[in-house]
């Protein structure tokens, strides 16, 4: 553990010495964001902890995945990102599992009613090619974003129309393991209509999902391939001077082969998953004093797992409706109020649910309101509350208090106190290993820190400490083969992010994250407390360096350090499960691009340059060694 700490402190020291990443990573307090408060606001005017992954950064990850991009952010660890592309991607945000993170697509929750542990959308559905930028909001945000937003919110903002009437664009990528990825699209704007239509295809032979237990007697398992197709359609219609309508449609599917489990090859397991995400957003401008938003979203996820021993077929449907508005009462006082409706339905055509063919559903309605003080002599403040009326779990109130203070436009101090409410998922309630008597989870989160700009704004440092307490946390109990409520879960941690821009063309980002968590549950007549952050490191860190070598040539490198973790290994029956410690590991990637013009560029990704295969993300499952992608991106 000491070795990991020294390594991560070394990365921070390198950053302070003057290395850097792409200049878009250097935060500025005047950057305008939307996710922190649900309407446009400068970062200097909110105490929320928010990170923006810019369009430029997204473009430099075209050959990779959205999981790769998120995995390079402080406080986020995605297990499976270095595994086979078809392997499920487990998102851990500040030590919490994916069920505590709300993922938005253009501000509307992208839900998955088939989720075994949570409602967040499967990241494999979302190609990075379709994304404009990503805003990451840390901490409990249930007041503004409802259930599941306990660890944080990830808002994926998709590409919209262009400036010309018609612009063609696309990219083509070739890579290791016979990988092929291509995107074609049209975007543009004419009079009062803008549009973006694009299609992405990705396929790869992949690697074996499961790792051979003994490479001597079982030297190689078969490769488990993966194919994906995605279509995105966005329209913007300026219906009147004040009203804009934004209908959208997205379809994504993937097919993957998967193995039988830890160290177990299988030639017959196949998965097919489909997503339909559609709806409309309406924005009405109140003469510059504010806006009224009306949103409707619908997601349909179907999954068919055709395994050697069973067939799983699920159909999940999610409905979302919201009406809210914000208004500037004067130069320093703003108010936001709204009401939201959500419904989730799950149907099973196999025998996964207790009563197959019987749709299971739950819904809730929740009004909310927030008041904002905006930069009153450097002081900003948000106070909000949400009242959730749930079809199964009654009425619940959540709140948010968020004061911040800006000193001389150089130092921002902030504190966050918030609460959250999360209902059990349909699968946790109604499957054969579910429990209809589960109680909802309730959370209280605390957060405090500062952000400062030094050396003529060439150095940006943010330090945040957080604590999160959850009562009646729901988890799967292996020994009982059931979901159950624990007494409580207590997590705490620290995040340090440093960005430096010492000279023109040279930039750095370096971060360190620490998290620990303990669960308390009753064993007999006594409470037992133990560390339970399985597959989540106490220590993690990263270093990004970027340099504009020539006007047309850019190069960057990324080093990711993941500390020791615990994992659970389930050997063949009747052997009991084992708790194992997984060793720390370091991954080194590089990127280069050459721009022929503003409309064409050649790019190259080299991942896991040291060909490190001697580490586990998930015990018993393979990781990719050295791999690369190269391709061209263009617009016409």
C-alpha positions in Angstrom: 0.0 0.0 0.0 2.8 2.4 0.8 4.3 1.8 -2.6 1.0 2.8 -4.2 0.8 6.0 -2.2 4.4 6.9 -3.1 3.7 6.3 -6.8 0.6 8.5 -6.8 2.3 11.2 -4.8 5.1 11.1 -7.4 2.6 11.6 -10.2 1.3 14.7 -8.3 4.9 16.0 -7.9 5.5 15.6 -11.7 2.4 17.6 -12.4 3.6 20.4 -10.1 7.0 20.3 -11.8 5.3 21.6 -15.0 4.1 18.7 -17.2 0.6 19.0 -18.7 -2.3 17.7 -20.7 -4.5 19.2 -23.4 -5.4 22.8 -22.6 -9.1 22.1 -22.6 -8.5 20.2 -19.3 -7.4 23.4 -17.5 -10.6 24.4 -15.8 -11.7 28.0 -15.8 -14.2 29.5 -13.3 -16.0 31.3 -16.2 -16.7 28.0 -18.0 -20.5 27.7 -18.6 -22.1 24.4 -17.6 -25.6 23.1 -17.5 -25.6 19.9 -15.4 -24.8 21.6 -12.0 -28.1 23.5 -11.8 -30.2 22.3 -14.9 -29.6 25.6 -16.6 -26.6 27.5 -17.9 -24.4 28.8 -15.1 -20.7 29.7 -14.7 -18.7 27.4 -12.5 -17.7 30.3 -10.4 -21.4 30.7 -9.4 -21.9 27.2 -8.1 -20.2 25.1 -5.4 -21.0 21.9 -7.2 -17.9 19.7 -8.1 -18.1 19.4 -11.8 -15.7 18.2 -14.6 -16.2 18.9 -18.3 -14.8 16.5 -20.9 -14.6 18.8 -23.9 -15.4 18.2 -27.6 -11.6 18.3 -28.3 -10.9 15.5 -25.8 -13.7 13.4 -27.2 -12.3 13.8 -30.7 -9.0 12.5 -29.5 -10.7 9.2 -28.3 -12.5 8.3 -31.5 -10.7 4.9 -31.7 -11.7 4.1 -28.1 -14.9 3.8 -26.0 -16.8 6.0 -23.7 -15.7 3.7 -20.9 -12.1 4.5 -21.7 -12.8 8.2 -21.5 -14.6 8.0 -18.2 -12.0 5.7 -16.7 -9.4 8.5 -16.9 -11.4 10.8 -14.5 -10.7 11.3 -10.8 -12.9 9.2 -8.6 -14.2 6.9 -11.4 -13.1 3.3 -11.9 -14.6 1.2 -14.6 -13.9 -2.5 -14.2 -13.8 -4.3 -17.5 -12.5 -1.4 -19.5 -9.3 -3.3 -20.3 -11.1 -6.6 -20.8 -12.8 -8.0 -23.8 -15.0 -5.3 -25.5 -18.1 -7.4 -24.9 -17.5 -7.8 -21.2 -19.9 -5.8 -19.0 -18.5 -2.5 -17.8 -18.9 -2.0 -14.0 -18.9 1.7 -13.2 -17.7 2.7 -9.7 -18.1 6.4 -8.8 -16.5 7.5 -5.6 -16.5 3.8 -4.4 -20.3 3.4 -5.2 -21.5 0.8 -7.7 -23.3 1.9 -10.9 -26.7 1.7 -9.3 -26.0 4.9 -7.5 -25.0 6.9 -10.6 -27.6 8.7 -12.9 -26.5 8.8 -16.5 -28.2 11.4 -18.6 -28.4 11.7 -22.4 -28.8 15.5 -23.1 -30.2 16.0 -19.7 -32.8 13.2 -19.7 -32.2 10.1 -17.6 -31.2 7.1 -19.7 -32.7 4.3 -17.7 -32.6 0.5 -18.1 -35.4 -1.3 -16.4 -33.6 -4.7 -17.1 -30.7 -3.7 -14.9 -29.8 -6.3 -12.3 -28.3 -3.8 -9.8 -29.4 -0.4 -11.0 -31.3 1.5 -13.6 -28.3 3.3 -15.3 -27.9 2.7 -19.0 -25.4 0.1 -20.2 -22.3 2.1 -21.4 -21.7 -0.4 -24.2 -24.8 1.1 -26.0 -23.1 4.5 -26.4 -20.3 4.9 -29.0 -18.0 7.8 -28.2 -18.3 8.9 -31.9 -21.8 10.2 -31.2 -20.8 12.4 -28.2 -20.1 16.2 -28.2 -19.0 16.5 -24.6 -19.5 15.0 -21.1 -20.3 16.8 -17.9 -19.5 14.9 -14.6 -21.3 16.1 -11.5 -20.0 14.6 -8.2 -21.9 13.9 -5.0 -25.5 13.2 -4.2 -27.9 15.1 -6.5 -31.2 13.6 -5.8 -32.9 17.0 -5.3 -32.4 18.0 -9.0 -32.0 14.5 -10.6 -34.1 12.2 -8.5 -33.5 8.6 -7.5 -30.2 6.9 -8.2 -28.2 10.2 -8.2 -26.5 9.4 -4.9 -22.8 9.0 -6.0 -23.1 11.5 -8.9 -24.5 12.4 -12.4 -22.9 11.8 -15.8 -24.5 13.9 -18.5 -23.6 12.7 -22.0 -24.3 15.4 -24.5 -24.7 14.2 -28.1 -23.7 15.9 -31.3 -26.1 18.4 -32.8 -26.4 20.4 -36.1 -23.7 22.3 -37.9 -23.3 25.8 -39.3 -23.7 25.1 -43.0 -26.8 23.7 -44.7 -25.1 20.3 -45.3 -21.9 18.9 -43.9 -20.8 15.3 -44.2 -18.5 13.7 -41.6 -17.2 10.4 -40.6 -14.2 8.3 -39.5 -12.7 4.9 -40.2 -10.6 3.0 -37.6 -8.7 -0.2 -37.9 -7.2 -1.9 -34.8 -5.9 -5.0 -33.0 -7.9 -8.2 -32.9 -9.3 -7.5 -36.4 -11.2 -4.5 -35.1 -13.1 -2.3 -37.5 -15.0 0.9 -36.6 -16.6 3.4 -38.9 -19.0 6.4 -38.6 -20.8 8.3 -41.3 -23.2 11.2 -40.9 -24.7 14.4 -42.0 -25.3 17.6 -40.0 -26.3 21.1 -40.9 -28.6 24.1 -40.4 -31.0 25.9 -42.7 -33.3 28.7 -41.6 -35.0 27.6 -38.4 -34.0 23.9 -38.5 -30.8 22.1 -37.6 -30.1 18.4 -37.7 -27.6 15.6 -37.1 -27.9 12.1 -38.4 -25.1 9.6 -37.9 -24.5 5.8 -38.0 -21.7 3.9 -36.3 -20.6 0.3 -36.8 -18.0 -1.5 -34.7 -16.9 -5.1 -34.8 -13.9 -7.0 -33.4 -12.8 -10.6 -32.9 -11.9 -9.6 -29.3 -10.0 -11.8 -26.9 -11.2 -14.7 -24.7 -13.4 -13.3 -22.0 -12.3 -15.9 -19.5 -8.7 -16.4 -18.6 -7.2 -19.9 -18.8 -6.5 -21.2 -15.3 -3.4 -23.1 -16.5 -1.7 -21.8 -19.6 0.3 -25.1 -19.9 -2.6 -27.6 -20.0 -5.1 -25.1 -21.4 -3.0 -22.6 -23.4 -5.7 -20.7 -25.2 -9.5 -20.2 -25.1 -11.5 -19.2 -28.1 -12.0 -15.5 -28.9 -15.3 -13.9 -27.9 -16.3 -11.5 -30.6 -18.4 -8.4 -30.4 -20.5 -6.4 -33.0 -22.4 -3.1 -32.5 -24.5 -0.8 -34.6 -25.8 2.7 -33.5 -28.0 5.3 -35.1 -28.4 8.8 -33.7 -30.9 11.4 -35.1 -31.1 14.9 -33.5 -33.3 17.8 -34.7 -33.6 21.4 -33.5 -36.7 23.3 -34.7 -37.0 27.0 -33.8 -40.8 26.9 -33.9 -41.3 30.5 -32.8 -39.1 33.4 -31.7 -39.1 32.0 -28.1 -39.9 28.2 -28.6 -37.4 25.6 -29.7 -38.3 21.9 -30.1 -35.7 19.1 -30.1 -37.0 15.7 -31.1 -34.4 12.9 -30.9 -34.0 9.2 -31.7 -31.3 6.7 -30.9 -31.0 3.0 -31.7 -28.1 0.9 -30.5 -27.6 -2.8 -30.4 -24.7 -5.2 -29.7 -24.1 -8.9 -30.1 -21.4 -10.6 -28.0 -20.1 -14.0 -27.1 -19.4 -14.6 -23.5 -17.7 -17.4 -21.5 -19.1 -19.6 -18.7 -17.5 -17.7 -15.8 -14.2 -17.4 -14.0 -11.5 -19.4 -15.8 -14.3 -21.2 -17.8 -14.4 -21.2 -21.6 -17.7 -21.6 -23.4 -18.4 -21.8 -27.2 -22.2 -21.5 -27.0 -23.1 -18.5 -24.9 -24.4 -15.6 -26.9 -26.0 -12.2 -25.9 -28.0 -9.8 -28.0 -29.1 -6.5 -26.5 -31.0 -3.6 -28.1 -31.8 0.0 -27.0 -34.3 2.4 -28.3 -34.1 5.9 -26.8 -36.4 8.6 -28.1 -38.4 11.6 -27.0 -38.5 15.4 -27.3 -37.2 18.4 -25.5 -39.0 21.8 -25.5 -37.4 25.1 -24.5 -39.3 28.3 -24.1 -37.3 31.5 -23.6 -38.7 34.0 -21.1 -37.2 37.1 -22.8 -33.8 36.5 -21.4 -35.1 36.3 -17.8 -35.2 32.5 -17.7 -36.5 29.4 -19.6 -39.3 26.8 -19.3 -38.3 23.2 -20.2 -40.6 20.3 -21.1 -38.9 16.9 -21.6 -40.2 13.5 -22.5 -38.0 10.4 -22.8 -38.7 6.8 -23.5 -36.2 3.9 -23.4 -36.9 0.3 -24.4 -34.1 -2.2 -23.6 -34.4 -5.9 -24.7 -31.9 -8.5 -23.7 -31.6 -12.2 -24.8 -28.9 -14.3 -23.1 -28.8 -17.7 -24.8 -26.5 -19.7 -22.6 -25.6 -23.4 -22.4 -27.8 -24.0 -19.4 -30.5 -21.3 -19.6 -32.3 -18.7 -21.7 -32.8 -15.2 -20.3 -35.2 -12.9 -22.2 -36.0 -9.5 -20.7 -38.0 -6.5 -22.0 -37.6 -3.3 -19.9 -39.3 0.0 -20.6 -38.7 3.4 -18.9 -40.9 6.5 -19.2 -39.8 10.0 -18.2 -41.7 13.3 -18.2 -40.6 16.6 -16.8 -41.7 20.2 -16.7 -39.5 22.8 -15.0 -38.5 26.4 -15.3 -35.9 28.8 -14.0 -36.3 32.6 -13.6 -33.9 35.4 -12.7 -35.7 37.4 -10.0 -32.9 40.0 -10.0 -29.2 40.2 -10.8 -28.3 37.9 -7.8 -31.4 35.8 -7.1 -32.7 32.9 -9.2 -35.3 30.2 -8.6 -36.0 26.8 -10.3 -39.1 24.7 -9.9 -40.4 21.6 -11.6 -42.2 18.3 -11.4 -41.1 15.0 -12.8 -42.7 11.6 -13.5 -40.9 8.3 -14.0 -42.2 4.8 -14.6 -40.4 1.5 -15.1 -41.8 -1.7 -16.5 -40.2 -5.2 -16.8 -41.5 -8.2 -18.7 -39.9 -11.6 -18.8 -40.5 -14.2 -21.5 -38.1 -16.8 -19.9 -38.3 -17.7 -16.2 -36.1 -15.0 -14.6 -39.1 -13.3 -12.9 -41.1 -15.2 -10.2 -44.2 -14.9 -12.4 -43.1 -14.8 -16.0 -45.2 -12.9 -18.6 -46.6 -10.8 -15.8 -45.3 -7.2 -16.3 -43.8 -5.7 -13.1 -43.8 -1.9 -12.7 -43.3 1.0 -10.3 -43.6 4.7 -10.8 -43.2 8.0 -8.9 -44.1 11.7 -9.2 -41.8 14.3 -7.6 -42.1 18.1 -7.5 -38.9 20.0 -6.6 -37.7 23.5 -6.1 -34.3 25.2 -5.7 -33.3 28.8 -4.9 -29.9 30.2 -6.0 -28.0 33.2 -4.8 -25.6 34.2 -7.6 -22.2 35.8 -6.7 -23.4 38.3 -4.1 -20.1 39.9 -3.3 -18.5 36.5 -4.0 -21.1 34.5 -2.1 -23.2 31.9 -4.0 -25.7 29.5 -2.4 -28.2 26.8 -3.5 -31.0 25.4 -1.3 -33.4 22.9 -2.7 -35.8 20.2 -1.9 -37.7 17.3 -3.7 -40.8 15.5 -2.5 -41.1 12.0 -4.0 -44.4 10.2 -4.1 -43.6 6.6 -4.9 -46.1 3.9 -5.9 -44.7 1.3 -3.6 -42.5 3.1 -1.0 -44.6 6.1 0.0 -43.5 9.7 0.3 -39.9 10.8 0.8 -38.2 14.2 1.1 -34.7 15.0 -0.1 -32.7 18.2 0.2 -29.6 20.0 -0.9 -27.6 22.9 0.7 -24.6 24.2 -1.3 -22.9 27.4 -0.2 -19.7 28.6 -1.9 -17.5 31.7 -1.7 -15.2 33.2 -4.4 -12.2 35.1 -3.2 -10.7 37.6 -5.7 -11.7 35.4 -8.7 -8.8 33.1 -7.7 -10.0 30.8 -4.9 -13.4 29.1 -4.6 -14.4 27.5 -1.2 -17.5 25.2 -1.2 -19.5 22.9 1.0 -22.3 20.5 0.0 -24.8 18.8 2.3 -27.5 16.7 0.6 -29.7 13.7 1.0 -30.9 10.9 -1.4 -33.6 8.3 -1.8 -33.4 5.2 -3.9 -36.0 2.5 -4.4 -35.1 -1.1 -5.1 -34.9 -2.1 -8.8 -37.6 -4.3 -10.3 -35.1 -7.2 -10.6 -34.2 -6.9 -6.9 -37.9 -7.0 -6.0 -39.4 -9.6 -8.4 -36.8 -12.1 -9.6 -36.5 -15.6 -8.1 -33.7 -14.3 -5.9 -35.4 -10.9 -5.2 -37.4 -9.9 -2.1 -40.6 -7.9 -2.4 -40.1 -6.8 1.2 -36.9 -4.8 0.5 -36.8 -1.3 2.0 -35.6 1.7 0.0 -32.2 3.1 0.6 -31.7 6.6 2.1 -28.4 8.5 1.9 -26.8 11.6 3.4 -23.7 13.1 1.8 -21.2 15.7 2.9 -18.6 17.4 0.7 -16.2 20.2 1.2 -13.2 21.6 -0.7 -11.5 24.4 -2.6 -10.4 25.2 -6.1 -7.7 27.8 -6.8 -5.9 29.4 -9.7 -2.3 30.3 -9.3 0.7 31.5 -11.4 -1.3 33.8 -13.7 -4.1 31.2 -14.1 -1.6 28.6 -15.4 -2.2 26.3 -12.5 -5.6 25.0 -11.4 -5.8 22.9 -8.2 -9.0 21.4 -6.8 -9.1 19.4 -3.5 -12.4 17.7 -2.3 -13.2 15.6 0.7 -16.5 13.6 0.9 -18.4 11.3 3.1 -21.5 9.3 2.2 -23.8 7.4 4.5 -26.5 5.0 3.2 -29.1 3.3 5.4 -30.7 0.0 4.4 -28.2 -0.5 1.5 -29.3 -3.3 -0.9 -26.9 -6.0 -1.9 -26.9 -9.6 -3.2 -26.1 -12.1 -0.4 -24.3 -15.1 -2.0 -24.9 -17.4 0.9 -28.7 -16.8 0.8 -28.9 -16.4 -3.0 -31.1 -13.4 -2.3 -31.1 -9.6 -2.3 -31.2 -8.1 1.2 -30.9 -4.8 3.1 -27.7 -4.2 5.1 -27.9 -1.9 8.2 -25.8 0.8 6.7 -22.9 1.7 4.4 -20.4 4.4 5.2 -17.9 5.7 2.5 -15.4 8.5 2.6 -12.7 9.8 0.4 -10.5 12.5 -1.0 -9.9 13.8 -4.6 -7.0 16.0 -5.7 -6.9 17.3 -9.3 -4.1 19.5 -10.7 -4.0 21.0 -14.2 -1.0 23.0 -15.4 -0.5 25.0 -18.6 3.1 26.3 -18.2 3.8 27.2 -21.8 1.9 27.4 -25.1 1.1 24.0 -26.5 2.1 22.1 -23.3 -0.5 21.0 -20.8 -0.9 18.5 -17.9 -3.5 16.9 -15.8 -2.7 14.8 -12.8 -5.1 13.4 -10.2 -5.2 11.3 -7.0 -8.3 9.7 -5.5 -8.7 7.9 -2.2 -11.8 6.1 -1.1 -12.7 3.6 1.7 -16.0 2.0 2.6 -17.4 -0.1 5.4 -20.7 -1.9 5.7 -22.4 -2.7 9.0 -24.8 -5.6 9.2 -26.3 -7.7 12.0 -24.8 -11.2 12.5 -26.8 -12.9 15.2 -27.3 -10.4 18.0 -24.2 -8.3 17.2 -23.4 -5.7 14.5 -20.4 -6.6 12.3 -18.5 -4.0 10.4 -16.0 -4.7 7.6 -14.6 -3.2 4.4 -16.7 -4.2 1.4 -15.5 -2.2 -1.6 -15.0 -5.2 -3.8 -13.0 -4.4 -7.0 -12.6 -0.8 -5.9 -9.1 0.5 -5.0 -8.4 2.6 -2.0 -5.9 4.5 -4.1 -5.9 5.5 -7.7 -4.3 8.2 -9.8 -3.4 9.3 -13.3 -1.2 11.6 -15.3 -2.0 13.1 -18.7 0.6 14.9 -20.8 -0.2 16.6 -24.1 2.0 18.7 -26.4 1.3 20.5 -29.7 4.6 19.6 -31.3 3.9 21.4 -34.6 0.8 23.3 -35.7 -0.5 20.1 -37.3 1.0 17.5 -35.0 -0.3 16.7 -31.5 0.9 14.0 -29.1 -0.2 12.9 -25.7 0.4 10.2 -23.1 -1.7 8.9 -20.2 -0.6 6.9 -17.2 -3.2 5.2 -15.0 -2.4 3.8 -11.6 -4.8 1.5 -9.8 -4.1 0.3 -6.3 -4.7 -3.0 -4.6 -8.3 -4.2 -4.4 -10.2 -7.2 -3.0 -12.3 -9.5 -5.2 -14.5 -12.5 -4.6 -13.7 -15.7 -6.4 -16.3 -18.4 -6.8 -14.6 -21.7 -7.5 -16.6 -24.7 -8.8 -19.3 -26.0 -6.5 -19.1 -27.2 -3.7 -16.0 -25.1 -2.9 -16.8 -22.0 -0.8 -16.1 -18.5 -2.2 -12.8 -16.9 -1.5 -11.8 -13.3 -0.8 -8.6 -12.4 -2.8 -6.4 -9.4 -2.9 -5.6 -8.2 -6.4 -2.3 -6.5 -7.0 -1.9 -2.9 -8.0 -1.2 -2.2 -11.7 -0.2 0.6 -14.0 -1.3 1.1 -17.6 0.5 3.4 -20.1 -1.3 4.7 -23.3 -0.2 7.1 -26.0 -2.0 9.1 -28.7 -0.9 11.1 -31.8 -2.8 13.0 -34.5 -1.7 14.8 -37.6 -4.2 17.3 -39.1 -4.0 17.7 -42.9 -6.5 20.5 -42.6 -9.4 21.6 -40.5 -11.4 18.9 -42.3 -9.2 15.8 -42.1 -6.8 14.2 -39.6 -4.9 11.0 -39.1 -4.8 9.5 -35.6 -3.1 6.7 -33.8 -3.8 5.1 -30.4 -1.4 2.8 -28.6 -2.8 1.2 -25.4 -1.1 -0.7 -22.7 2.3 0.0 -24.3 4.2 -2.2 -21.8 2.0 -5.2 -22.8 1.0 -5.7 -19.2 -1.1 -8.9 -18.9 -0.1 -9.8 -15.4 -2.9 -8.0 -13.6 -6.6 -8.6 -12.9 -9.4 -6.2 -13.3 -11.8 -9.0 -12.4 -10.3 -12.2 -11.1 -10.4 -15.0 -13.6 -11.2 -12.8 -16.7 -8.6 -11.8 -19.4 -7.2 -8.4 -20.0 -5.9 -7.0 -23.3 -2.2 -6.7 -23.7 -0.7 -4.1 -26.1 -3.3 -3.0 -28.6 -3.7 -0.2 -31.0 -6.1 1.7 -33.3 -5.3 3.9 -36.3 -7.6 5.8 -38.6 -8.8 8.9 -40.3 -11.5 11.4 -39.3 -13.0 13.8 -41.9 -15.7 16.3 -42.7 -16.9 17.5 -46.1 
